[in-house]
Amino acid sequence: MKHLDLGCGANPRNPFNAEFLYGVDIRNRLNSSDSSKFTYKSANLTLEKIPFEDNFFDSISAYDFLEHIPRLICNEGKVVFPFVDLMTEIFRVLKPEGQFYAITPVFPKESVFVDPTHVNFISKNSHKYFVSPHNW
């Protein structure tokens, strides 16, 4: 079983105890005491694709990460939708019967607004939209 943790920092989480652990973070490889236990790739997921092939992972997690991905930005003179693109990417690299696990502050809770780097306010309905099979 292969698991990917998005926005993992130095130590990817492994909520499903997968045999093979992978992490993606915007920063270059960080020092980690357990770095031999996982594969790490650096990518700016606001602008870049998840750097793995289609249907590669059995599970993917995003702990306190999705709220940092903007809904829309202007990039090289074009309006792009990073959050929608990232959700599409998650389901591209996730196997058809795979599991996606995300923890994020949910609007209207006050914690959504506390951290100034939270640029994407996710509600129960928007979360449901992106994880419901009929929408993807």
C-alpha positions as CSV (number, residue, x, y, z in Angstrom):
1,M,0.0,0.0,0.0
2,K,1.3,3.5,-0.9
3,H,0.3,6.7,1.0
4,L,0.9,10.3,0.1
5,D,0.9,13.2,2.6
6,L,0.4,16.6,1.1
7,G,2.0,19.6,2.7
8,C,4.0,17.2,4.9
9,G,6.8,19.4,6.2
10,A,9.8,17.2,7.4
11,N,7.8,14.2,8.5
12,P,4.8,12.9,6.4
13,R,2.0,11.4,8.3
14,N,0.8,7.8,7.7
15,P,-2.7,7.5,9.0
16,F,-3.4,4.2,7.2
17,N,0.0,2.6,8.2
18,A,0.9,2.1,4.5
19,E,4.0,0.1,3.7
20,F,5.3,2.9,1.4
21,L,5.1,6.5,2.5
22,Y,5.5,9.6,0.3
23,G,5.4,13.3,1.0
24,V,5.1,16.5,-1.0
25,D,5.9,19.9,0.4
26,I,6.7,23.3,-1.1
27,R,10.0,23.4,0.7
28,N,13.1,21.6,-0.5
29,R,14.0,18.5,1.4
30,L,13.9,19.2,5.1
31,N,16.0,17.5,7.8
32,S,14.1,14.6,9.3
33,S,15.2,11.9,11.7
34,D,13.1,9.4,9.7
35,S,14.0,10.4,6.1
36,S,15.0,6.9,5.1
37,K,11.4,5.8,5.8
38,F,9.7,7.8,3.1
39,T,10.1,9.4,-0.4
40,Y,10.0,13.2,-0.5
41,K,9.3,15.5,-3.5
42,S,9.2,19.3,-3.5
43,A,6.5,21.0,-5.4
44,N,4.5,24.2,-5.2
45,L,1.0,22.7,-5.4
46,T,-0.6,26.1,-5.9
47,L,1.0,26.1,-9.4
48,E,2.4,22.6,-10.1
49,K,0.9,19.2,-10.5
50,I,1.5,16.5,-7.9
51,P,4.7,14.9,-9.1
52,F,3.5,11.3,-9.4
53,E,1.9,9.2,-12.1
54,D,-1.8,8.5,-12.4
55,N,-3.5,6.0,-10.0
56,F,-0.3,5.7,-8.0
57,F,-1.6,6.0,-4.4
58,D,-3.9,3.9,-2.3
59,S,-4.5,6.8,0.1
60,I,-3.7,10.5,0.3
61,S,-3.8,12.8,3.4
62,A,-3.9,16.6,3.7
63,Y,-3.5,17.7,7.4
64,D,-4.2,21.5,7.8
65,F,-3.1,22.0,4.2
66,L,-6.1,22.7,1.9
67,E,-7.0,26.0,3.5
68,H,-3.6,27.4,2.3
69,I,-4.4,26.8,-1.4
70,P,-6.1,29.8,-2.9
71,R,-9.3,29.4,-4.9
72,L,-8.1,31.7,-7.7
73,I,-5.0,33.6,-8.6
74,C,-3.5,35.5,-11.6
75,N,-0.5,33.6,-13.0
76,E,1.4,34.9,-16.0
77,G,-1.6,37.0,-17.0
78,K,-4.1,34.2,-16.7
79,V,-6.7,33.5,-14.0
80,V,-6.1,30.0,-12.6
81,F,-8.0,28.0,-10.0
82,P,-5.4,26.3,-7.8
83,F,-7.8,24.7,-5.4
84,V,-9.9,23.1,-8.1
85,D,-6.7,22.1,-9.9
86,L,-5.3,20.5,-6.8
87,M,-8.4,18.5,-6.1
88,T,-8.3,17.3,-9.7
89,E,-4.7,16.3,-9.2
90,I,-5.5,14.4,-5.9
91,F,-8.0,12.3,-7.7
92,R,-5.7,11.8,-10.7
93,V,-2.9,10.2,-8.5
94,L,-5.3,8.4,-6.2
95,K,-6.4,4.9,-7.3
96,P,-10.1,4.5,-8.1
97,E,-10.9,2.9,-4.8
98,G,-8.4,4.9,-2.9
99,Q,-9.1,7.0,0.3
100,F,-8.6,10.7,0.6
101,Y,-8.3,12.0,4.2
102,A,-8.3,15.8,4.9
103,I,-8.4,17.8,8.1
104,T,-9.0,21.5,7.7
105,P,-10.8,24.3,9.6
106,V,-14.4,24.5,8.4
107,F,-16.3,27.7,8.0
108,P,-18.0,29.2,10.0
109,K,-15.7,28.2,12.9
110,E,-13.6,31.1,14.1
111,S,-10.4,29.1,13.6
112,V,-10.8,29.5,9.9
113,F,-9.9,33.2,10.2
114,V,-7.2,33.1,12.9
115,D,-4.3,32.2,10.7
116,P,-3.6,34.9,8.1
117,T,-2.2,32.2,5.7
118,H,-5.6,30.6,5.5
119,V,-6.7,31.9,2.1
120,N,-9.3,29.2,1.3
121,F,-12.4,29.0,3.5
122,I,-13.9,25.6,3.2
123,S,-17.5,24.9,4.3
124,K,-19.1,21.5,4.9
125,N,-20.9,21.9,1.6
126,S,-17.7,22.7,-0.4
127,H,-15.9,19.8,1.2
128,K,-18.8,17.5,0.4
129,Y,-18.8,18.7,-3.2
130,F,-15.1,17.8,-3.7
131,V,-15.2,14.4,-2.1
132,S,-18.5,13.1,-3.4
133,P,-18.1,10.5,-6.1
134,H,-20.8,12.1,-8.4
135,N,-18.8,15.3,-8.7
136,W,-15.5,13.7,-9.6
